[in-house]
């Protein structure tokens, strides 16, 4: 049996699959859903923690660049 083929095509090609319709997207959850409220609360807490940590760092990555203050002398005790 001799099978005749054309360049890039066969005489008997497999059937093409039928396109199935895409499933409908799930409806979005309600705004007052407890799971959404919990996620929002967790996100606010995480943002507050990040902000609190950043507020304690008072210098840049270069460190304190104001200069050496240890050479200044002060008088201990009273008097003007």
Buried (B, 14 or more C-beta within 10 A) or exposed (E): EEEEEEEEEEEEEEEEEEEEEEEEEEEEEEEEEEEEEEEEEEEEEEEEEEEEEEEEEEEEEEEEEEEEEEEEEEEEEEEE
